[in-house]
Amino acid sequence: MLVYPLTHVFRCVETLSNGCNLEHIKSLTVHCNLVNGNHETINVEGDFRFVDTGGFDECLDFLEYLDDNRDDWEEAFVGWVGVSKRMKEERKTPQNYWDPWNLVRVLKSTVSLIILFPSLFRNVSSDKVFRILGQKQKGVIARSILLRPGGPLACELARHAVVLKVNDWVFCHGGLVPQHVAYGVERMNREVSDWMRGLVESDDNASLSSPPSPPRDVTTLQAVGAKGRVVGHTPQPTGANCEYDCSIWRIDVGMSSGVLNSRPEVLEIKDNKARVIRSKKDPSSELMVVDYI
């Protein structure tokens, strides 16, 4: 799940695959180099189809928490880790509160207001917005306010790249094709980041952050001047593995309880050689490491 090239720590799998994961965003921002993927992008676009119940509740709690901590964003963000744990323990939300049909109704009637007309809500406190809207709409509105282009969490995500290259290795969430390299990796990173910060009107460039699956050749690696690529996106039931003479590593092992609930795995890259590190409790760990070196 995490990749260690030299002295760097990378995460290529989704931070916002389900839920709000505010704790993950902050802790990983401090300790890791994150790579944005399709779930980060679609959340900024206002597409919340893959968000679970807790994701809306946490965004609602976080936005209300920010209203009481407006002066220092960094301090508030760090402090939220402890606050959110306490709130989660105290909350008892009915299971059907955010059932799919309720979510569809809410999305149709409210998200478009935030996404299409952000200026209407830009200088309005969340409390005032919530007094106007119904209870079931609050979580969606909160998530929209936080993650819309220019929103506080969208700006936090904008700090991260779509594609990163360290020495001879490239890290991205999905695939990378020669057209992307020709377009310009730095240009692509910059434009997606600017869009997330709300600095550009169009979101056309956002589609670049969820490219197609890895091609069956090494032309992209040659174009970008790399020897290997590390990707996430597709959970691997058998654990982290490589393809095409181990020039492409797939490291999404589906750790989320909503996916495969698998054990953590690490891809260690040292002296341009990669190996998978698994829990010692896994009897096949050492065999798999030898197979992939």
C-alpha positions in Angstrom: 0.0 0.0 0.0 2.8 2.4 0.8 5.9 2.7 -1.3 9.4 3.5 0.0 11.8 4.7 -2.8 15.0 5.7 -1.1 14.1 8.0 1.8 10.6 8.9 0.5 7.3 7.4 1.5 4.6 7.4 -1.2 0.9 6.5 -1.3 -0.6 5.8 -4.7 -4.0 4.4 -3.6 -7.1 6.5 -2.9 -7.3 8.7 0.2 -11.0 9.4 -0.5 -12.0 6.0 -1.8 -14.9 6.0 0.8 -15.6 8.1 3.8 -14.1 11.5 4.4 -10.8 10.2 5.8 -9.8 13.6 7.1 -7.4 12.0 9.6 -5.7 10.1 6.7 -5.3 13.3 4.7 -3.6 15.2 7.4 -1.4 12.4 8.8 -0.3 11.3 5.3 0.3 14.8 4.3 2.8 15.2 7.1 4.6 11.8 6.6 4.1 10.9 3.0 4.1 12.1 -0.6 0.6 11.6 -1.8 -0.6 11.1 -5.3 -4.1 12.1 -6.2 -6.3 9.6 -8.0 -9.8 9.4 -9.5 -11.6 9.4 -6.1 -10.0 12.6 -5.1 -10.9 14.1 -8.4 -14.5 13.0 -8.5 -15.0 14.3 -4.9 -13.8 17.7 -6.0 -16.2 17.4 -9.0 -19.1 16.8 -6.6 -19.5 13.1 -7.4 -20.2 11.4 -4.1 -21.5 8.0 -5.3 -18.8 6.1 -3.5 -18.9 7.9 -0.2 -20.1 5.8 2.7 -22.4 7.0 5.6 -19.6 8.0 7.9 -18.0 10.2 5.1 -21.0 12.6 5.1 -21.3 12.6 8.9 -17.6 13.3 9.4 -17.7 16.2 6.9 -20.6 17.7 8.6 -18.9 17.4 12.0 -15.6 18.8 10.6 -17.3 21.8 9.0 -19.1 22.7 12.2 -15.8 22.2 14.1 -14.1 24.6 11.7 -16.7 27.3 12.4 -15.4 27.3 16.0 -11.7 27.2 14.9 -11.5 29.8 12.1 -8.3 31.5 13.0 -5.7 28.7 12.4 -6.5 26.1 9.7 -3.3 24.0 10.4 -4.0 23.9 14.1 -7.6 23.0 13.5 -6.7 20.3 11.0 -4.3 18.7 13.4 -6.7 19.0 16.4 -9.4 17.3 14.4 -7.8 13.9 14.7 -8.6 13.7 18.4 -11.9 15.4 18.2 -13.2 13.2 15.4 -12.4 10.0 17.3 -14.5 11.2 20.3 -17.4 12.2 18.0 -17.4 8.8 16.2 -17.7 7.1 19.6 -20.5 9.3 20.7 -22.5 9.2 17.4 -25.3 6.8 16.9 -26.6 7.3 13.4 -29.5 5.2 12.0 -28.3 2.8 9.3 -30.8 4.1 6.8 -30.0 7.8 7.4 -27.8 7.9 4.2 -29.3 5.0 2.3 -28.7 5.2 -1.5 -32.2 6.5 -2.4 -32.0 9.3 0.1 -28.6 10.2 -1.2 -29.9 10.4 -4.8 -32.7 12.7 -3.8 -30.3 14.9 -1.8 -27.8 15.1 -4.6 -30.4 16.1 -7.2 -31.7 19.0 -5.1 -28.7 20.4 -3.4 -25.2 19.5 -4.7 -25.8 21.4 -8.0 -26.4 24.5 -6.0 -23.0 24.4 -4.4 -21.1 23.2 -7.4 -22.8 25.4 -10.0 -23.3 28.5 -7.9 -20.5 28.5 -5.3 -20.6 32.3 -5.0 -24.0 32.0 -3.3 -22.4 30.1 -0.4 -18.9 31.6 -0.4 -19.4 34.2 2.3 -22.2 32.4 4.1 -21.4 30.5 7.3 -22.3 26.8 7.4 -24.7 27.4 10.3 -26.8 29.8 8.2 -26.8 27.4 5.2 -27.9 24.5 7.4 -30.8 26.5 8.9 -32.2 26.9 5.4 -31.8 23.3 4.3 -33.2 20.1 5.6 -31.5 17.7 8.0 -30.8 15.0 5.4 -29.1 17.5 3.1 -26.5 18.7 5.7 -23.9 16.0 5.1 -23.9 16.4 1.3 -23.7 20.2 1.6 -20.9 20.0 4.1 -18.9 17.7 1.8 -19.5 20.0 -1.1 -18.4 23.1 0.8 -15.2 21.3 1.9 -14.3 19.6 -1.4 -15.6 22.0 -4.1 -12.8 23.7 -6.2 -11.3 26.3 -3.8 -12.8 24.6 -0.7 -10.4 24.0 2.3 -10.1 20.2 1.7 -9.8 20.6 -2.1 -6.9 23.1 -1.5 -5.3 20.5 0.8 -5.5 17.9 -1.9 -4.2 20.4 -4.5 -0.8 20.2 -2.7 -0.3 16.7 -4.1 0.6 15.7 -7.6 -1.1 13.4 -10.1 2.2 11.9 -11.3 5.5 12.0 -9.4 9.0 10.9 -10.6 11.8 10.1 -8.2 15.0 9.0 -9.9 14.2 6.1 -12.1 10.7 5.5 -10.7 7.3 7.0 -11.6 4.4 7.0 -9.2 0.8 7.5 -10.2 -2.6 6.3 -9.2 -3.7 4.7 -12.5 -2.0 4.4 -15.8 0.3 6.7 -17.7 0.5 6.8 -21.5 2.8 8.6 -23.9 0.2 11.3 -24.6 0.3 12.3 -21.0 4.1 12.6 -21.1 3.9 14.6 -24.3 1.4 16.9 -22.7 3.8 17.4 -19.8 3.8 15.8 -16.4 4.5 19.1 -14.6 1.9 20.9 -16.7 -0.6 18.2 -15.9 0.2 18.4 -12.2 0.0 22.2 -12.2 -3.3 22.4 -14.1 -5.1 19.8 -11.9 -3.8 21.6 -8.8 -5.0 25.0 -10.0 -8.4 23.5 -10.8 -8.7 22.0 -7.3 -7.7 25.4 -5.8 -10.5 27.1 -7.8 -8.1 29.1 -9.9 -9.5 28.0 -13.2 -13.1 27.9 -14.4 -13.0 24.7 -16.4 -12.6 21.2 -14.9 -11.7 19.6 -18.2 -8.1 18.9 -17.1 -9.3 16.9 -14.1 -9.9 13.9 -16.3 -6.1 13.6 -16.6 -5.9 12.4 -13.0 -7.7 9.1 -13.7 -5.9 7.8 -16.8 -6.5 4.3 -18.3 -4.8 1.1 -17.2 -1.1 0.5 -17.8 -0.3 -0.3 -21.4 1.4 -3.6 -22.4 4.7 -2.0 -23.4 7.4 0.2 -21.9 7.1 3.1 -24.3 5.7 5.4 -21.6 8.6 4.5 -19.3 11.0 5.3 -22.0 9.3 8.6 -22.8 9.4 9.8 -19.2 12.9 8.4 -18.7 12.1 5.8 -16.0 12.7 2.2 -15.4 9.7 1.4 -13.3 6.2 2.6 -12.5 4.1 2.1 -9.3 0.3 2.2 -9.6 -2.8 1.7 -7.4 -6.4 2.0 -8.4 -7.3 -1.7 -8.8 -7.3 -3.9 -5.7 -5.1 -6.9 -6.0 -6.7 -10.0 -4.2 -3.3 -11.8 -4.2 -1.4 -8.8 -2.9 1.1 -6.4 -4.4 2.5 -7.8 -7.6 4.4 -6.8 -10.8 3.9 -7.2 -14.5 5.9 -6.7 -17.8 9.2 -7.9 -16.4 8.4 -6.1 -13.1 8.5 -2.7 -14.8 5.0 -2.0 -13.5 4.0 -2.6 -9.8 0.4 -2.8 -8.7 0.2 -2.0 -5.0 -3.4 -1.5 -4.1 -4.0 -4.5 -1.8 -7.5 -3.4 -0.8 -6.8 -2.6 2.9 -10.2 -0.8 3.4 -12.8 -2.8 5.2 -15.1 -1.9 2.4 -12.9 -3.5 -0.2 -10.8 -6.6 0.7 -9.9 -5.8 4.3 -6.5 -7.1 3.6 -3.2 -6.8 5.6 -0.9 -3.9 5.0 1.9 -4.4 2.4 4.9 -2.3 1.6 6.8 -2.0 -1.7 10.4 -1.2 -0.8 12.6 0.2 -3.6 16.3 0.2 -2.8 19.1 0.5 -5.4 16.5 0.3 -8.1 15.3 -3.1 -6.9 11.8 -3.6 -5.6 10.5 -6.1 -3.1 7.2 -6.6 -1.3 7.2 -6.6 2.5 4.3 -8.4 4.1 3.3 -9.2 7.7 5.4 -11.9 9.2 2.1 -13.6 10.2 1.6 -14.3 6.5 3.4 -17.7 5.8 3.7 -16.9 2.1 5.4 -13.6 2.8 9.0 -14.6 2.2 8.2 -16.7 -0.8 6.4 -13.9 -2.5 9.2 -11.5 -1.8 11.7 -13.8 -3.4 9.5 -14.3 -6.4 9.2 -10.6 -7.1 12.9 -9.5 -6.6 
